[in-house]
């Protein structure tokens, strides 16, 4: 019999939950819920290697190109751990068994090839599988829930990395320069990739949590990084930046000014002065100089959010909540974003007053009013931005962008 510990991990997106524009161009498990994407975290929790993804049909081609594993196809193997891509944790599931939520959603299963093939076909568990009900609701259902556990997830991811520093090309800052504080307390590690560049007079304050600086990342002079925080590969923290706790960014981001309690998927710029707090940001976002967001109501009350232009306004249970910003959003200099603002994929904000708290996808907002961003112009700008990172958008990616534009939401 195959060793159960060597089962490949299949992540599936069941289309559940409501995440607004953040999941227009990726499944939920492509979002960054800690130092890693949620998919990377789930595979680690499941104790295996991510070998395939099952996603809704409209997402197949994009995920197939970017995911690096078979998509909506069962790979070779005898046994698989099937994990819901929205899971907050992965239960220990015996072979031939599954856990489902009280609402009947599959949380995780441990299946042989035949049962996994049946699940791949129609997302239903075969009758032969023994089903247990999960003891709690362990699925993400709204984007702001990511923020609830972001600091703990960043900490967990970095601590796991700290145990393998040599193998992964990292080093732990054990005897910091006097201008680098916190790590000497021995409470939390500061983990730096050997290819990272750290300028003089950088403060690493690890008194409240660990700090991670990824491969080829650049930390400029007089910046302050407060743990728990994670700076992704190829990213830059600008001179005099303040990176506050519970902040994580993916590859090739540029952070400046004041950033705190925020997750950025990757390839986004917030280089200049301005505040960004308690927010969730996609890819290819550019926040112009002096862009500020509010993350607290003047009343200190609970923040409510409208994720879709025609959707309901929902209570979040959070007093601190900034912005939820989809991919390819551009904000001009001096943009002011009100508490709980949601900006749809591809929107352009260039107004001297604050935009609505729910901005449509591909909206073009100026002082003259709102119109729709013309698709050919949008594609031209997208291609120009990607060229700056020596990248070219694929036909499948552009087709997904065109489909989103055509939906007119």
C-alpha positions as CSV (number, residue, x, y, z in Angstrom):
1,X,0.0,0.0,0.0
2,X,1.3,3.5,-0.8
3,X,2.5,5.6,2.1
4,X,-0.3,8.0,2.9
5,X,2.1,10.7,3.9
6,X,3.3,10.9,0.3
7,X,-0.1,11.6,-1.2
8,X,-0.2,14.5,-3.6
9,X,-2.3,17.5,-2.7
10,X,-5.1,18.7,-5.1
11,X,-6.5,22.1,-4.3
12,X,-10.0,22.9,-5.6
13,X,-12.0,26.1,-5.9
14,X,-15.6,25.3,-5.3
15,X,-16.8,28.8,-6.3
16,X,-18.1,29.4,-2.8
17,X,-17.6,32.6,-0.8
18,X,-17.8,36.2,-2.0
19,X,-14.4,37.9,-2.5
20,X,-15.2,40.7,-4.9
21,X,-12.6,41.6,-7.4
22,X,-9.8,39.8,-5.6
23,X,-10.7,36.5,-7.3
24,X,-11.4,37.8,-10.8
25,X,-8.1,36.6,-12.1
26,X,-7.2,33.8,-9.6
27,X,-8.8,31.3,-7.4
28,X,-9.0,32.1,-3.7
29,X,-5.9,29.9,-3.0
30,X,-3.9,32.3,-5.2
31,X,-4.4,35.1,-2.7
32,X,-1.7,35.9,-0.1
33,X,-2.9,34.9,3.4
34,X,0.5,34.9,5.1
35,X,4.1,35.1,3.9
36,X,3.0,32.6,1.2
37,X,-0.1,32.3,-1.0
38,X,-2.9,30.4,0.5
39,X,-2.3,27.5,-1.9
40,X,1.3,27.2,-0.7
41,X,0.2,27.3,2.9
42,X,-2.5,24.7,2.4
43,X,-0.1,22.3,0.7
44,X,2.3,22.7,3.7
45,X,-0.6,22.1,6.1
46,X,-1.6,19.0,4.3
47,X,2.0,17.7,4.4
48,X,2.4,17.1,0.7
49,X,3.2,18.6,-2.6
50,X,0.6,20.6,-4.7
51,X,0.2,18.3,-7.8
52,X,-3.1,19.6,-9.4
53,X,-5.8,22.3,-9.2
54,X,-9.5,22.0,-9.9
55,X,-11.1,25.4,-10.7
56,X,-14.3,26.7,-12.3
57,X,-14.2,26.6,-16.1
58,X,-13.8,30.3,-16.7
59,X,-10.5,30.2,-14.7
60,X,-9.0,27.1,-16.2
61,X,-6.7,28.5,-18.9
62,X,-5.3,31.3,-16.6
63,X,-4.6,28.9,-13.7
64,X,-3.1,26.3,-16.1
65,X,-0.6,28.9,-17.2
66,X,0.3,30.4,-13.9
67,X,-0.2,27.4,-11.5
68,X,2.6,25.2,-12.7
69,X,0.5,22.0,-12.2
70,X,-2.2,20.2,-14.1
71,X,-5.5,22.0,-14.0
72,X,-8.9,20.2,-14.0
73,X,-7.0,17.0,-14.9
74,X,-5.9,14.2,-12.5
75,X,-2.2,13.7,-12.4
76,X,-0.4,10.4,-12.0
77,X,-0.6,8.9,-8.5
78,X,-2.4,6.3,-6.4
79,X,-3.7,8.5,-3.6
80,X,-4.5,12.2,-3.2
81,X,-5.4,14.7,-0.5
82,X,-8.2,16.8,-1.8
83,X,-8.3,20.2,-0.1
84,X,-10.8,23.0,-0.5
85,X,-8.9,26.1,-1.5
86,X,-10.8,28.2,1.0
87,X,-9.9,26.0,4.0
88,X,-8.6,27.9,7.0
89,X,-7.0,24.6,8.2
90,X,-6.6,21.1,7.0
91,X,-8.0,18.2,9.1
92,X,-6.2,14.9,9.4
93,X,-8.2,12.8,7.1
94,X,-7.8,9.0,6.9
95,X,-7.7,7.3,3.5
96,X,-11.2,6.8,2.1
97,X,-12.7,9.5,4.3
98,X,-13.8,13.2,3.9
99,X,-14.8,16.1,6.1
100,X,-17.6,18.4,5.0
101,X,-19.1,21.6,6.5
102,X,-22.6,21.8,8.0
103,X,-23.6,23.4,4.7
104,X,-22.4,20.3,2.8
105,X,-19.2,21.8,1.3
106,X,-16.3,19.5,1.0
107,X,-13.5,20.7,3.2
108,X,-10.9,17.9,2.7
109,X,-10.8,14.3,1.5
110,X,-8.2,11.5,1.2
111,X,-9.0,9.5,-1.9
112,X,-7.6,6.8,-4.1
113,X,-7.3,7.4,-7.8
114,X,-10.7,6.1,-8.8
115,X,-12.5,8.2,-6.2
116,X,-10.4,11.3,-7.0
117,X,-11.3,10.9,-10.7
118,X,-15.0,10.9,-9.8
119,X,-14.6,14.0,-7.7
120,X,-12.7,15.7,-10.5
121,X,-15.5,15.0,-12.9
122,X,-18.4,16.5,-11.0
123,X,-17.0,17.7,-7.6
124,X,-19.1,15.1,-5.8
125,X,-17.7,12.5,-3.4
126,X,-18.5,8.9,-4.4
127,X,-20.8,6.9,-2.1
128,X,-17.8,4.8,-1.0
129,X,-16.3,7.7,0.9
130,X,-17.0,7.9,4.6
131,X,-18.1,11.4,5.4
132,X,-17.6,13.3,8.7
133,X,-19.0,16.7,9.5
134,X,-16.4,19.4,10.4
135,X,-16.7,20.5,14.0
136,X,-16.5,24.2,13.0
137,X,-16.8,26.5,10.0
138,X,-13.3,26.3,8.6
139,X,-13.7,28.0,5.2
140,X,-13.0,31.5,4.2
141,X,-16.2,33.2,3.0
142,X,-15.3,36.9,2.8
143,X,-12.0,38.7,2.0
144,X,-11.7,40.6,5.3
145,X,-11.4,37.3,7.1
146,X,-7.9,37.1,5.7
147,X,-7.0,40.1,7.8
148,X,-8.3,38.5,11.0
149,X,-5.5,35.9,11.0
150,X,-2.9,37.6,8.8
151,X,-0.3,38.3,11.6
152,X,-0.5,34.7,12.9
153,X,-0.2,33.3,9.4
154,X,2.8,35.4,8.6
155,X,4.5,34.4,11.9
156,X,3.8,30.7,11.2
157,X,5.2,30.9,7.7
158,X,8.4,32.7,8.7
159,X,9.0,30.4,11.7
160,X,8.7,27.4,9.4
161,X,11.2,29.0,7.0
162,X,13.6,29.9,9.9
163,X,14.0,26.2,10.6
164,X,15.4,25.6,7.1
165,X,17.4,28.7,6.5
166,X,20.6,27.1,5.2
167,X,18.8,24.8,2.7
168,X,16.8,27.7,1.2
169,X,19.6,30.2,1.0
170,X,18.6,32.3,4.0
171,X,20.5,33.5,7.1
172,X,19.1,34.6,10.4
173,X,20.2,38.0,11.7
174,X,21.8,36.9,14.9
175,X,24.0,39.8,15.9
176,X,22.5,43.0,14.4
177,X,24.2,46.3,13.9
178,X,23.1,48.8,16.6
179,X,20.9,50.4,14.0
180,X,19.0,47.1,13.5
181,X,16.9,46.6,16.5
182,X,14.7,43.8,18.0
183,X,16.4,40.7,16.7
184,X,18.9,40.9,19.5
185,X,16.1,40.2,22.0
186,X,16.0,36.6,20.8
187,X,12.3,36.5,20.8
188,X,11.6,36.5,17.0
189,X,14.0,35.9,14.1
190,X,14.9,38.2,11.3
191,X,15.3,36.0,8.2
192,X,17.2,37.4,5.3
193,X,17.9,35.8,1.9
194,X,21.6,35.9,1.1
195,X,20.9,37.7,-2.1
196,X,18.8,40.5,-0.4
197,X,20.4,43.9,-0.1
198,X,20.0,45.8,3.2
199,X,21.2,49.4,3.3
200,X,22.7,51.1,6.4
201,X,20.4,52.5,9.1
202,X,17.6,50.1,8.5
203,X,15.6,49.2,11.7
204,X,14.3,45.6,12.0
205,X,12.0,45.7,15.0
206,X,11.3,42.0,15.7
207,X,10.0,42.6,19.2
208,X,6.4,41.7,18.3
209,X,7.0,39.2,15.5
210,X,9.4,37.7,13.0
211,X,10.6,39.5,9.8
212,X,11.3,37.9,6.4
213,X,13.1,39.5,3.5
214,X,13.1,37.4,0.3
215,X,15.4,36.7,-2.5
216,X,16.9,39.8,-4.3
217,X,14.7,42.1,-2.2
218,X,16.1,45.6,-1.5
219,X,15.7,47.4,1.8
220,X,16.6,51.1,1.4
221,X,18.2,53.4,4.1
222,X,16.3,54.7,7.1
223,X,13.3,52.3,6.6
224,X,11.7,50.6,9.5
225,X,10.3,47.1,9.3
226,X,8.1,45.8,12.2
227,X,7.4,42.2,12.6
228,X,5.5,40.1,11.8
229,X,6.1,41.1,8.2
230,X,7.3,39.6,5.0
231,X,8.9,41.3,2.0
232,X,8.6,39.1,-1.2
233,X,11.3,38.3,-3.7
234,X,12.5,41.1,-5.9
235,X,10.6,43.7,-3.9
236,X,11.9,47.1,-2.7
237,X,11.2,49.0,0.5
238,X,11.8,52.6,-0.2
239,X,13.9,55.1,1.8
240,X,12.2,56.2,5.1
241,X,9.4,53.7,4.7
242,X,7.5,52.4,7.7
243,X,6.3,48.8,7.3
244,X,4.1,48.1,10.3
245,X,3.1,44.7,11.7
246,X,1.0,42.2,9.9
247,X,2.1,43.3,6.4
248,X,3.0,40.9,3.6
249,X,3.8,41.4,-0.1
250,X,4.6,39.1,-2.9
251,X,7.2,39.3,-5.6
252,X,8.3,42.5,-7.2
253,X,6.4,45.0,-5.1
254,X,7.5,48.5,-4.2
255,X,6.6,49.8,-0.8
256,X,7.0,53.2,0.7
257,X,5.4,55.6,3.1
258,X,3.3,53.9,5.8
259,X,2.0,50.4,5.1
260,X,0.4,48.2,7.8
261,X,-1.9,45.2,8.3
262,X,-2.0,44.7,4.5
263,X,-1.6,41.8,2.1
264,X,-0.4,42.4,-1.5
265,X,-0.5,39.5,-3.9
266,X,2.4,40.8,-6.0
267,X,3.7,43.1,-8.7
268,X,2.2,46.2,-7.2
269,X,3.5,49.7,-6.4
270,X,3.0,51.8,-3.4
271,X,6.3,53.5,-3.5
272,X,5.7,57.1,-2.3
273,X,4.5,58.7,0.9
274,X,1.0,58.1,1.9
275,X,-0.9,55.6,4.2
276,X,-2.2,52.2,3.3
277,X,-3.6,50.2,6.2
278,X,-5.7,47.0,6.8
279,X,-6.1,46.4,3.1
280,X,-6.1,43.6,0.5
281,X,-4.4,44.3,-2.8
282,X,-4.2,42.2,-5.9
283,X,-1.5,42.4,-8.6
284,X,-0.4,45.2,-10.9
285,X,-1.9,47.9,-8.7
286,X,-0.3,51.4,-8.7
287,X,-1.1,53.8,-6.0
288,X,0.2,57.3,-6.9
289,X,2.2,59.6,-4.6
290,X,0.2,60.8,-1.7
291,X,-2.5,58.2,-2.0
292,X,-4.1,57.7,1.5
293,X,-6.7,55.3,2.7
294,X,-8.8,55.4,5.8
295,X,-9.0,52.2,7.9
296,X,-11.1,53.5,10.8
297,X,-14.5,55.3,10.8
298,X,-14.8,58.6,12.7
299,X,-17.5,56.9,14.8
300,X,-15.1,53.9,15.6
301,X,-18.0,51.7,14.5
302,X,-18.1,48.4,12.6
303,X,-17.1,48.8,8.9
304,X,-19.6,47.6,6.3
305,X,-18.6,46.7,2.8
306,X,-20.3,46.4,-0.6
307,X,-18.2,43.9,-2.6
308,X,-20.1,44.2,-5.8
309,X,-21.8,47.3,-7.4
310,X,-25.1,45.6,-7.4
311,X,-24.6,43.5,-4.3
312,X,-25.6,43.9,-0.7
313,X,-23.7,45.9,1.9
314,X,-22.3,43.5,4.4
315,X,-21.2,43.9,8.0
316,X,-17.6,42.8,8.5
317,X,-17.2,42.5,12.2
318,X,-14.1,44.7,12.0
319,X,-13.4,48.2,13.3
320,X,-10.3,48.5,11.2
321,X,-10.7,47.8,7.5
322,X,-9.1,49.9,4.7
323,X,-9.4,49.0,1.0
324,X,-10.0,45.9,-1.1
325,X,-8.4,46.6,-4.5
326,X,-8.6,44.4,-7.5
327,X,-5.8,43.8,-10.1
328,X,-4.6,46.5,-12.5
329,X,-6.2,49.4,-10.5
330,X,-4.4,52.8,-10.9
331,X,-4.9,55.7,-8.5
332,X,-3.6,59.1,-9.3
333,X,-1.5,61.3,-7.0
334,X,-3.4,62.5,-3.9
335,X,-6.2,59.9,-4.1
336,X,-8.1,59.6,-0.9
337,X,-9.9,56.3,-0.2
338,X,-12.6,56.1,2.4
339,X,-13.0,53.3,5.0
340,X,-14.1,50.0,3.4
341,X,-13.6,51.1,-0.2
342,X,-13.8,48.3,-2.8
343,X,-12.2,49.0,-6.2
344,X,-13.0,46.7,-9.1
345,X,-10.4,45.2,-11.4
346,X,-9.0,47.6,-14.0
347,X,-10.4,50.8,-12.6
348,X,-8.6,54.1,-13.1
349,X,-9.1,56.7,-10.3
350,X,-8.0,60.2,-11.3
351,X,-10.4,62.5,-9.4
352,X,-9.7,65.2,-6.9
353,X,-12.5,63.9,-4.6
354,X,-12.7,60.5,-3.1
355,X,-14.2,57.8,-5.4
356,X,-17.3,55.9,-4.4
357,X,-16.8,53.2,-1.7
358,X,-17.7,50.6,-4.4
359,X,-16.0,51.2,-7.8
360,X,-17.1,49.2,-10.8
361,X,-14.6,47.1,-12.8
362,X,-12.9,49.1,-15.5
363,X,-14.4,52.4,-14.3
364,X,-12.5,55.5,-15.4
365,X,-13.2,58.2,-12.8
366,X,-12.2,61.8,-13.2
367,X,-13.7,65.1,-12.0
368,X,-15.7,65.1,-15.2
369,X,-17.5,62.0,-14.1
370,X,-17.3,58.3,-14.7
371,X,-17.0,56.4,-17.9
372,X,-15.8,52.9,-18.9
373,X,-12.2,52.2,-19.6
374,X,-12.0,51.3,-23.3
375,X,-10.7,47.7,-23.6
376,X,-8.0,48.4,-26.4
377,X,-6.6,51.3,-24.3
378,X,-6.6,49.2,-21.2
379,X,-4.7,46.3,-23.0
380,X,-2.2,48.8,-24.3
381,X,-1.4,50.1,-20.8
382,X,-1.4,46.6,-19.4
383,X,1.2,45.5,-21.9
384,X,3.3,48.5,-21.3
385,X,3.3,47.9,-17.5
386,X,4.3,44.2,-18.0
387,X,7.1,45.2,-20.3
388,X,8.6,47.1,-17.4
389,X,9.0,43.8,-15.6
390,X,10.2,42.0,-18.8
391,X,6.9,40.1,-19.0
392,X,4.3,39.6,-21.8
393,X,0.6,38.8,-21.0
394,X,-0.5,35.5,-22.5
395,X,-3.5,35.1,-24.9
396,X,-5.4,33.2,-22.1
397,X,-4.8,36.0,-19.6
398,X,-5.9,38.7,-22.1
399,X,-9.0,36.6,-22.9
400,X,-9.9,36.5,-19.3
401,X,-9.5,40.3,-19.1
402,X,-11.7,40.7,-22.1
403,X,-14.4,38.4,-20.6
404,X,-14.4,40.5,-17.4
405,X,-14.7,43.7,-19.3
406,X,-17.6,42.2,-21.3
407,X,-19.5,41.3,-18.2
408,X,-20.0,45.0,-17.4
409,X,-20.2,44.5,-13.7
